[in-house]
Amino acid sequence: MLRSPSAAALERLAHAAGATDRELDRALCDVGVLPPLDLSQIRRVLRRRGTRLAISSNDDGHTIVQVVWNAQLAALVHHDGRVQMLGIAAA
């Protein structure tokens, strides 16, 4: 990723979780995430009520989308489309 995604790109990603696969694919690409074939897990974490998104990066500079529920970091969507649920999400 050459530059960080804009706040507008994150907002589009949040809205695209409830839209078509094509729109979600595009929104993921716009923030630097390679869309997986099965979008269901990403949709599940992004569509939860009160979800907030933030961007960070790993040591290699790849994008990580941070998913926050109730002011707590709950999941990470990695640049390769992998979703990592964090321990707090199970509580």
C-alpha positions as CSV (number, residue, x, y, z in Angstrom):
1,M,0.0,0.0,0.0
2,L,1.6,3.3,-1.0
3,R,-0.6,5.5,1.1
4,S,-3.1,5.0,3.9
5,P,-6.7,4.6,2.9
6,S,-8.8,7.7,3.5
7,A,-11.6,8.0,6.1
8,A,-14.0,7.9,3.1
9,A,-12.6,4.6,2.0
10,L,-13.2,3.1,5.5
11,E,-16.8,4.5,5.5
12,R,-17.4,2.9,2.1
13,L,-16.1,-0.4,3.4
14,A,-18.5,-0.3,6.4
15,H,-21.4,0.4,4.1
16,A,-20.4,-2.2,1.5
17,A,-20.6,-5.0,4.0
18,G,-24.4,-4.7,3.5
19,A,-24.2,-4.4,-0.3
20,T,-23.3,-6.7,-3.2
21,D,-20.2,-8.9,-3.3
22,R,-18.9,-6.6,-6.1
23,E,-19.2,-3.5,-4.0
24,L,-17.6,-5.2,-1.0
25,D,-14.8,-6.5,-3.2
26,R,-14.1,-3.0,-4.4
27,A,-14.2,-1.4,-1.0
28,L,-11.8,-4.0,0.4
29,C,-9.4,-3.4,-2.5
30,D,-9.7,0.4,-1.9
31,V,-8.3,-0.1,1.6
32,G,-5.6,-2.5,0.6
33,V,-7.2,-5.9,1.4
34,L,-7.3,-8.7,-1.1
35,P,-10.9,-9.9,-1.1
36,P,-11.3,-13.6,-0.4
37,L,-13.6,-15.8,-2.4
38,D,-15.9,-16.2,0.5
39,L,-16.9,-12.9,2.0
40,S,-19.2,-14.2,4.7
41,Q,-16.7,-13.9,7.6
42,I,-15.8,-10.4,6.7
43,R,-19.5,-9.5,6.3
44,R,-20.2,-10.9,9.8
45,V,-17.6,-8.8,11.5
46,L,-18.3,-5.6,9.6
47,R,-22.1,-5.7,9.9
48,R,-22.4,-5.9,13.7
49,R,-24.2,-3.0,15.2
50,G,-21.9,-0.2,16.5
51,T,-18.9,-1.4,14.5
52,R,-16.1,1.2,14.0
53,L,-13.1,0.7,11.7
54,A,-9.6,1.9,11.8
55,I,-6.5,1.1,9.7
56,S,-3.1,0.0,10.8
57,S,-0.3,-1.9,9.1
58,N,1.9,-4.9,9.9
59,D,5.7,-4.9,10.0
60,D,5.8,-5.4,6.2
61,G,3.6,-2.3,5.6
62,H,0.5,-4.4,4.6
63,T,-2.9,-3.0,5.6
64,I,-4.8,-4.3,8.6
65,V,-8.4,-3.2,9.2
66,Q,-9.1,-3.0,12.9
67,V,-12.7,-3.8,13.8
68,V,-13.9,-2.3,17.0
69,W,-17.1,-3.3,18.9
70,N,-18.2,-1.4,22.0
71,A,-14.9,0.5,22.1
72,Q,-12.9,-2.7,22.2
73,L,-10.7,-4.1,19.4
74,A,-12.6,-7.3,18.4
75,A,-11.2,-8.4,15.0
76,L,-8.5,-7.8,12.5
77,V,-9.0,-8.1,8.7
78,H,-5.5,-8.8,7.2
79,H,-4.3,-7.7,3.8
80,D,-4.8,-11.2,2.5
81,G,-8.5,-11.3,3.4
82,R,-8.0,-13.4,6.5
83,V,-10.1,-12.5,9.5
84,Q,-8.6,-12.8,13.0
85,M,-11.0,-12.8,15.9
86,L,-9.5,-11.5,19.1
87,G,-10.2,-12.9,22.5
88,I,-12.4,-10.0,23.6
89,A,-14.8,-10.8,20.8
90,A,-15.8,-14.1,22.5
91,A,-16.7,-12.4,25.8
